[in-house]
Amino acid sequence: MIIRPYGYAIWESMVNVLDKKFKEFINAIDKDGCTALMRACNRGCEEIVKLFFKIVTFFISAILFAT
């Protein structure tokens, strides 16, 4: 497969957007200063915590694959 320069530019743009959204998602805090992961852990929501780590793993894989 040949990646053309414009295709690579589009890909880089997508990676940058995903990276920004990922960081916003991870670092989002509520009015009490807690993240979604902190809330899920405190409330014992095991399935939510597992889902959170699946999402994190997906984003990390996508970013590593893109670079």
C-alpha positions, 0 to 999 in steps of 0.5 A: 500500500502506498500512502500519498502525502495528502493521505499522510497529512489527513492521517496525522490530523486524525491522530492529533484529534484523537490524541486531544480527545483522549486527553480531554476524556482522561483528564475531565473532572467534575465539580468536586475535582474527581475524574470518571475513573475515580468516581467509578472506583469509589462507587465499586462500578467494576464493569465501568472501570473495565470499560474505561481501561478498554477505552484507554487501551484502544486509544493507546494502541491507536496512537502507537500504531499511528506513529 
